[in-house]
Structures are given as structure tokens and as C-alpha cells.
């Protein structure tokens, strides 16, 4: 079934009153107005996805959807965050990526706000009142025009993940320095994070491969910044080298700019527990960025899945996962060594999660994905200390998650001693 067919079928069912009792509704098909029929679902609807339309406003009585927890309106035409959102009693997650939002009024922020996505807009400021949303855990602001963050953001003591890459921040935001739970921060592409010597040549120059020399295969995985395919580098006389090919989704991702990710991948250099890059891709027919990377053995799999709407900032593990003490020790040591290496290279990872740790059945582990990585060499000492503290908190969380799934914690402790 195509997306257009799905939209037509779902929209027809909505108009006919055939969706009574549903908890999630997805409508993406060029809508220019909010369908009033959605209010007939008020007693059950919890997740409303209206992304990929042409909406410019939401109805003032949106609060009638009294059970609504999550609303996605990405890829629409909003120029401001709708005030109606702030009156929704159960709403805690707002997704308004890739609109034209220039301003956010305090009244548009629900009292229960937990997760705010305003990536890739034209936002120049946030309201001071965002500090009065104590449940806020996840704040995604990459790709805007922010020159500062409100000081009251320091009051958001539950904030754990922040994305402020690709903005216009000239100094590291002081409001982030002492947040007690912050663990995942991306800040590349701001004036304050630019290398002191922007023209400094890296130790080794990554080669380029023309798109025409690559053969794309099946999809291996997809993250916030791009899609990874199996592929080959075409060579005369044989089938070519098998590689992994990452194609970035656009100029701005949830974490920042693809160009900054490629820069971090280059600056990281080689390490036994990092997945680096073999080459940059040039001459893509659509002008997209891309990287050619080593193709891992199929036995390597992500240790967990990314966070869900409910878990917000915590990865989702297989409920039956049991890790041997030996494997757990290898994973922990690998993650720790990779992170230490990055810090020595003047980088933060920004996304140290189990879903970015690829492991094989014996516990061999590789840290992947530089989408949220940032250069730290230009940071003032206080900011650098804070960033390293955030990174170490992410590492502690990962270690705790691995340890909680270890079959023999006592043996693990001995192996890590």
C-alpha cells in the first residue's frame, strides 16, 4: 500500500466515523486545514501525527482532545508554535521539525512538556518560561538561529538530552553547565565550538569516492542523520570491495549538520573500538552528503533500540536479553576506551547509547554514529569540564544498563577490577 493510498483510506474512514476508539492517528497527504472530525476521537486519541501536510494553524479548541499526549506536525508551514498546544491537559510531546517557526510564546508550552522538537526552523529565541516546565527531558533545537538560551533553562533539572547544533550561539550556554541529569549534548556548528584554527589540516585527509563508483545494496539501518546501505566500490576485473554506505538525509538532521558529522568522523581518527570512515562521497546526483565505511560482519548488531515515545531518553532492550559477565566486561571496556580516545582527540560523542554500540555474540563492541559529535578544543575550561561530565554520565548510564542485564554481576566486577 502506498502512502497516498493509506492517507486516502484513513481519511475516508475518519470522515465516515469508522475510527472510534483508536489511540493513534496518522494523516499525511497535503492537508491545508485541521480536519474537525478528529474531535470525534477525543475519548481515545493519544498520538496525533499530522506531519507532511500544509498546515499553518491548529484549532483554538485543540484542548478538547483531552487524552492527547503526543502531536507531530513536522514538515508543515507553521510560522509560530500554536498557542492552542498550551491548553492541552495531557500533552507532553511536541514535534514541529522543518516548519518556518520564528517564535514561541510561553502560552504554547504545555504544563506537562517532556519532549520538545523544533529542529530545522527559523527560531531566534525561546521564552524564559521554558524554565517553568520541570518535566522537560528532551530538547531538540538543531538548525535554528538561536544566539542564546534563556537563563531559566537551568531550572529544568530533569533535562537529559539537548540538541543545539547548527545555531548562532557565540558562547557555551551557561544555563546548561550545572544541569544535574544532562547526558547527551550536541553543539557542533556554532561559533563558540569552531576550532581555534579553522584552517588547521587534519592529520590525515580522507579520500573521496565518486557516486558513480559505488553500487548501492540493501538497507542495513537508519538513524537520525541518515540511511546506511550495504554496497560495493566498483573495481575493474572483480566485484569490488564490500563496504557500508551512509547517505545523509538533508542539510539538517535531528543532531546537526552532516558536514559536521563528517568532520568529526575524520577528526576521530582510527581506534579499535570505533567505526570510522574510509571515504567521503562526491558527485551525488541529488547533492546529498555521504560516507563510505567498513562493512561489519553480520554478527554485529545494535545492543538496543533507540528510545520510544514512552521511554523518551532511554533505549529499549530486548526483554529476554541476558549478557554474560565476560561479554558485559568487553562491552564496557570498549565503550570506555572509545570515549576516552574521542576526548583525547578533542571531540565529544554526544550520543553514547546502547543503540550506537554494535556488538557481536562474544561481546566485541564498536561505537558508531558521529551525528551528535562536537569539537571541544575551543571550549573554555568550565564548559569543557561540563561537557566531559555529561559524557561520563552517559557512560555511567550505559554501564548500569549493561550491568543490570548481566547474568553474574559479581564476576563482572572482578573482570572490571
Wavefront OBJ file of the C-alpha trace (Angstrom):
o trace
v 0.000 0.000 0.000
v 1.415 3.411 -0.980
v 1.444 6.342 1.435
v -1.141 8.161 -0.709
v -3.451 5.157 -0.626
v -3.005 4.836 3.140
v -3.843 8.519 3.607
v -6.950 8.305 1.433
v -8.180 5.178 3.200
v -7.536 6.583 6.685
v -9.026 9.960 5.842
v -12.108 8.323 4.361
v -12.520 6.196 7.483
v -12.187 9.288 9.668
v -14.856 11.140 7.701
v -17.120 8.103 7.882
v -16.746 7.808 11.645
v -15.060 4.409 11.423
v -12.030 5.108 13.638
v -13.767 5.246 17.001
v -11.531 4.110 19.857
v -8.157 4.438 18.120
v -5.210 5.753 20.132
v -3.012 6.881 17.221
v -3.933 8.687 14.020
v -1.542 9.366 11.111
v -2.661 11.722 8.353
v -0.050 12.889 5.854
v -1.363 13.985 2.488
v -1.235 17.724 1.848
v -3.931 18.811 4.302
v -4.371 22.591 4.437
v -6.837 22.597 7.319
v -7.162 20.599 10.518
v -9.952 18.021 9.999
v -12.604 18.764 12.617
v -13.659 15.118 12.508
v -10.597 14.346 14.632
v -12.511 15.660 17.654
v -14.786 12.614 17.424
v -11.770 10.630 18.714
v -11.343 12.772 21.841
v -12.039 9.958 24.292
v -9.272 7.704 22.953
v -6.720 9.604 20.841
v -3.246 9.805 22.433
v -0.895 10.249 19.444
v -1.694 12.537 16.506
v 0.691 12.681 13.558
v -0.083 15.419 11.033
v 3.419 15.645 9.550
v 3.884 16.162 5.831
v 0.938 18.467 5.243
v 0.473 22.197 4.524
v -0.983 23.284 7.844
v -0.396 26.798 9.164
v -2.512 26.680 12.325
v -4.298 24.401 14.772
v -7.822 24.969 16.135
v -8.163 27.057 19.305
v -10.204 24.270 20.914
v -7.498 21.623 20.441
v -7.728 21.011 24.197
v -10.908 19.061 23.547
v -8.545 16.205 22.712
v -8.158 15.720 26.451
v -6.239 12.420 26.207
v -3.753 13.654 23.598
v -0.163 13.074 24.760
v 1.852 13.408 21.545
v 1.448 15.608 18.469
v 3.718 15.600 15.412
v 3.367 18.415 12.875
v 6.745 18.274 11.144
v 7.127 19.362 7.511
v 4.230 21.787 7.549
v 4.040 25.579 7.166
v 3.731 26.838 10.746
v 5.399 30.203 11.394
v 4.828 30.053 15.142
v 4.187 27.329 17.682
v 0.375 27.241 18.059
v -0.893 28.722 21.330
v -3.596 26.042 21.408
v -0.994 23.434 22.367
v -0.511 25.000 25.774
v -4.097 24.322 26.809
v -3.986 20.568 26.138
v -4.141 18.916 29.584
v -2.301 15.661 28.787
v 0.101 16.826 26.070
v 3.801 16.183 26.826
v 5.490 15.700 23.421
v 5.572 18.271 20.580
v 7.233 17.575 17.229
v 7.391 20.579 14.867
v 10.527 19.852 12.864
v 11.124 21.533 9.480
v 8.490 24.244 9.563
v 9.066 28.015 9.391
v 8.713 28.729 13.098
v 10.233 32.037 14.158
v 8.727 32.481 17.599
v 7.483 30.503 20.578
v 5.129 32.048 23.113
v 5.192 30.773 26.682
v 1.480 30.005 26.439
v 2.188 27.456 23.679
v 4.170 25.219 26.049
v 2.004 22.593 27.813
v 2.444 22.290 31.576
v 3.454 18.644 31.224
v 6.010 19.299 28.472
v 8.541 16.463 28.395
v 9.896 16.406 24.840
v 10.108 19.432 22.525
v 11.271 19.095 18.899
v 11.824 22.350 16.989
v 14.646 21.174 14.727
v 15.199 22.969 11.414
v 13.140 26.122 11.836
v 13.965 29.847 11.991
v 13.761 30.217 15.759
v 15.685 33.176 17.207
v 14.709 32.867 20.873
v 12.966 30.693 23.440
v 10.657 32.081 26.126
v 12.084 32.453 29.620
v 9.109 30.483 30.907
v 10.528 27.255 29.477
v 12.311 27.048 32.814
v 8.912 26.501 34.407
v 8.439 23.154 32.697
v 10.061 20.828 35.277
v 9.205 17.627 33.393
v 11.271 18.639 30.334
v 13.692 15.809 29.479
v 14.459 16.214 25.791
v 15.021 19.487 23.915
v 15.844 19.407 20.210
v 16.755 22.761 18.657
v 19.349 21.989 15.959
v 19.234 24.087 12.801
v 17.771 27.356 14.058
v 19.017 30.937 14.542
v 19.443 30.959 18.300
v 22.073 33.353 19.645
v 21.451 32.452 23.291
v 19.347 30.221 25.508
v 17.198 31.573 28.364
v 18.963 31.530 31.737
v 15.918 29.920 33.337
v 16.573 26.745 31.362
v 18.948 25.980 34.242
v 15.835 25.227 36.323
v 14.959 22.233 34.122
v 16.639 19.732 36.421
v 15.242 16.718 34.547
v 16.726 17.727 31.205
v 18.810 14.821 29.868
v 19.191 15.323 26.112
v 19.812 18.659 24.349
v 20.481 19.355 20.667
v 21.648 22.911 19.911
v 23.923 22.242 16.926
v 23.860 24.473 13.837
v 22.723 27.655 15.567
v 24.383 31.051 16.121
v 25.491 30.680 19.729
v 28.662 32.666 20.346
v 29.291 31.313 23.847
v 28.580 27.991 25.509
v 25.160 28.380 27.194
v 25.783 28.917 30.894
v 22.321 27.577 31.691
v 23.497 24.078 30.728
v 26.649 23.998 32.853
v 25.147 22.656 36.067
v 22.195 20.618 34.845
v 22.379 17.512 37.057
v 20.979 14.967 34.598
v 22.250 16.184 31.225
v 24.000 13.305 29.447
v 23.562 13.721 25.694
v 24.528 17.099 24.205
v 25.192 18.074 20.575
v 26.544 21.574 19.929
v 28.608 21.489 16.715
v 28.199 24.182 14.079
v 28.038 27.135 16.489
v 30.586 29.980 16.576
v 31.670 29.020 20.109
v 32.559 25.477 19.032
v 34.552 26.333 15.902
v 38.201 25.178 16.051
v 40.612 27.915 17.081
v 42.437 27.425 13.761
v 39.698 26.637 11.267
v 42.282 26.066 8.550
v 44.274 23.543 10.531
v 44.726 20.467 8.355
v 43.768 17.110 9.873
v 46.456 14.525 10.447
v 45.201 12.519 7.505
v 42.991 13.592 4.620
v 40.039 11.367 3.956
v 39.789 10.391 0.290
v 36.762 10.996 -1.900
v 34.859 8.447 -3.948
v 32.571 9.496 -6.785
v 28.986 8.303 -6.559
v 29.378 6.609 -9.926
v 31.989 4.285 -8.442
v 29.585 2.940 -5.823
v 26.947 0.250 -6.055
v 24.161 0.560 -3.507
v 22.673 -2.562 -1.885
v 20.144 -3.360 0.814
v 19.402 -1.066 3.743
v 21.302 -2.053 6.876
v 19.919 0.558 9.216
v 18.608 4.081 9.667
v 19.322 6.757 12.243
v 18.553 10.412 12.886
v 21.071 11.617 10.338
v 20.933 9.107 7.505
v 20.393 5.689 5.999
v 23.122 3.042 5.870
v 23.250 0.637 2.929
v 25.349 -2.338 2.117
v 27.369 -1.584 -1.025
v 30.425 -2.088 -3.155
v 33.163 0.068 -4.574
v 33.270 -0.821 -8.250
v 36.670 -2.010 -9.414
v 37.869 -3.277 -12.766
v 38.227 -7.013 -13.029
v 36.330 -8.026 -9.874
v 33.139 -7.489 -7.929
v 34.639 -4.646 -5.905
v 35.249 -4.038 -2.210
v 32.225 -4.593 0.043
v 31.511 -1.529 2.159
v 28.794 0.254 4.119
v 27.462 3.461 2.555
v 25.801 6.147 4.656
v 23.625 8.664 2.805
v 22.641 11.695 4.861
v 19.017 12.769 4.779
v 19.482 16.501 4.236
v 21.261 19.657 5.315
v 19.931 19.471 8.875
v 19.264 16.362 10.939
v 17.980 15.977 14.483
v 21.582 16.157 15.692
v 23.070 18.846 13.430
v 24.727 19.160 10.019
v 26.065 16.175 8.026
v 29.192 18.196 7.268
v 29.947 18.424 10.994
v 29.403 14.691 11.389
v 31.860 14.004 8.587
v 34.321 16.425 10.137
v 34.067 14.634 13.488
v 34.430 11.259 11.823
v 37.651 12.496 10.253
v 38.973 14.130 13.417
v 38.333 10.953 15.422
v 40.977 9.002 13.548
v 41.316 5.248 13.900
v 40.623 3.242 17.031
v 39.963 -0.428 17.653
v 36.513 0.264 19.092
v 35.305 2.988 16.723
v 33.664 2.699 13.329
v 35.484 5.260 11.223
v 35.188 6.331 7.609
v 37.022 5.141 4.505
v 35.988 7.974 2.197
v 33.590 10.836 1.543
v 31.140 10.541 -1.322
v 31.273 13.167 -4.050
v 29.007 13.960 -7.010
v 25.817 12.512 -5.559
v 23.068 13.138 -8.161
v 20.893 14.902 -5.569
v 23.774 16.738 -3.954
v 23.499 14.698 -0.748
v 26.389 14.081 1.606
v 27.634 10.561 2.205
v 30.341 8.414 3.770
v 31.859 5.078 2.813
v 32.597 2.989 5.890
v 33.868 -0.512 6.654
v 31.229 -3.208 6.303
v 30.915 -5.088 9.560
v 30.361 -8.786 9.935
v 26.638 -9.535 10.084
v 27.071 -10.868 13.601
v 27.394 -7.261 14.829
v 24.060 -5.853 15.945
v 22.961 -2.819 17.938
v 22.832 -3.644 21.626
v 19.422 -1.955 21.935
v 16.830 0.032 20.024
v 16.515 3.838 20.244
v 14.185 5.400 22.834
v 10.442 5.187 22.303
v 7.817 7.870 22.871
v 7.220 6.448 26.334
v 10.860 5.939 27.352
v 11.873 9.377 25.948
v 15.593 9.264 26.784
v 16.144 5.579 27.493
v 16.944 2.855 24.979
v 14.715 -0.164 24.501
v 16.350 -3.519 25.207
v 15.126 -6.957 24.260
v 13.138 -8.150 27.273
v 14.916 -11.500 27.213
v 18.447 -10.133 26.881
v 20.958 -11.766 29.260
v 24.629 -10.809 28.912
v 27.439 -12.971 30.206
v 29.929 -11.365 32.576
v 32.722 -11.772 30.025
v 30.714 -10.136 27.233
v 29.498 -7.336 29.507
v 33.071 -6.571 30.554
v 34.214 -6.399 26.925
v 31.357 -4.053 26.020
v 32.018 -1.727 28.936
v 35.756 -1.625 28.304
v 35.224 -0.980 24.589
v 32.780 1.883 25.159
v 35.032 3.429 27.786
v 38.152 3.160 25.617
v 36.388 4.624 22.561
v 35.069 7.557 24.577
v 38.487 8.235 26.129
v 40.041 8.221 22.656
v 37.494 10.727 21.348
v 38.093 13.043 24.288
v 41.831 12.957 23.636
v 41.125 13.921 20.022
v 39.167 16.980 21.164
v 35.724 15.513 20.493
v 32.594 14.674 22.448
v 30.372 11.890 21.131
v 27.064 13.365 22.272
v 25.064 10.194 21.701
v 26.684 7.449 23.757
v 23.791 4.997 23.759
v 23.391 1.255 23.525
v 21.706 1.688 20.142
v 25.017 3.124 18.883
v 27.069 0.298 20.366
v 27.359 -2.559 17.878
v 28.209 -5.876 19.488
v 28.802 -9.457 18.365
v 27.715 -12.597 20.275
v 31.007 -12.747 22.184
v 30.852 -9.139 23.403
v 33.211 -7.474 20.927
v 31.919 -3.927 20.597
v 32.251 -0.912 18.306
v 30.951 2.603 18.949
v 29.219 4.115 15.916
v 27.444 7.268 14.713
v 29.120 10.677 14.943
v 25.907 12.574 14.200
v 25.889 14.325 17.581
v 29.668 14.626 17.921
v 31.148 18.063 18.594
v 34.619 19.582 18.713
v 35.691 20.566 22.210
v 39.093 22.161 21.537
v 37.700 25.733 21.515
v 35.699 25.417 24.738
v 36.543 27.420 27.826
v 37.755 25.247 30.756
v 34.436 25.401 32.613
v 32.435 24.402 29.553
v 34.876 21.629 28.688
v 34.646 20.214 32.204
v 30.849 20.253 31.977
v 30.801 18.513 28.587
v 33.121 15.769 29.848
v 30.880 15.385 32.893
v 27.839 14.960 30.621
v 29.694 12.362 28.556
v 30.699 10.434 31.654
v 27.117 10.426 32.872
v 26.039 8.891 29.562
v 28.753 6.270 30.023
v 27.570 5.508 33.569
v 24.006 5.060 32.332
v 25.209 2.672 29.621
v 27.280 0.713 32.143
v 24.303 0.498 34.510
v 22.079 -0.783 31.721
v 24.601 -3.434 30.693
v 25.250 -4.430 34.294
v 21.524 -4.804 35.033
v 21.336 -7.386 32.242
v 24.455 -9.268 33.284
v 23.957 -12.858 34.407
v 26.725 -12.655 37.041
v 27.380 -9.176 38.425
v 29.954 -10.482 40.898
v 32.070 -11.972 38.124
v 31.644 -8.775 36.080
v 33.005 -6.706 38.949
v 36.079 -8.939 39.119
v 36.647 -8.649 35.361
v 36.437 -4.858 35.534
v 38.666 -4.537 38.614
l 1 2 3 4 5 6 7 8 9 10 11 12 13 14 15 16 17 18 19 20 21 22 23 24 25 26 27 28 29 30 31 32 33 34 35 36 37 38 39 40 41 42 43 44 45 46 47 48 49 50 51 52 53 54 55 56 57 58 59 60 61 62 63 64 65 66 67 68 69 70 71 72 73 74 75 76 77 78 79 80 81 82 83 84 85 86 87 88 89 90 91 92 93 94 95 96 97 98 99 100 101 102 103 104 105 106 107 108 109 110 111 112 113 114 115 116 117 118 119 120 121 122 123 124 125 126 127 128 129 130 131 132 133 134 135 136 137 138 139 140 141 142 143 144 145 146 147 148 149 150 151 152 153 154 155 156 157 158 159 160 161 162 163 164 165 166 167 168 169 170 171 172 173 174 175 176 177 178 179 180 181 182 183 184 185 186 187 188 189 190 191 192 193 194 195 196 197 198 199 200 201 202 203 204 205 206 207 208 209 210 211 212 213 214 215 216 217 218 219 220 221 222 223 224 225 226 227 228 229 230 231 232 233 234 235 236 237 238 239 240 241 242 243 244 245 246 247 248 249 250 251 252 253 254 255 256 257 258 259 260 261 262 263 264 265 266 267 268 269 270 271 272 273 274 275 276 277 278 279 280 281 282 283 284 285 286 287 288 289 290 291 292 293 294 295 296 297 298 299 300 301 302 303 304 305 306 307 308 309 310 311 312 313 314 315 316 317 318 319 320 321 322 323 324 325 326 327 328 329 330 331 332 333 334 335 336 337 338 339 340 341 342 343 344 345 346 347 348 349 350 351 352 353 354 355 356 357 358 359 360 361 362 363 364 365 366 367 368 369 370 371 372 373 374 375 376 377 378 379 380 381 382 383 384 385 386 387 388 389 390 391 392 393 394 395 396 397 398 399 400 401 402 403 404 405 406 407 408 409 410 411 412 413 414 415 416 417
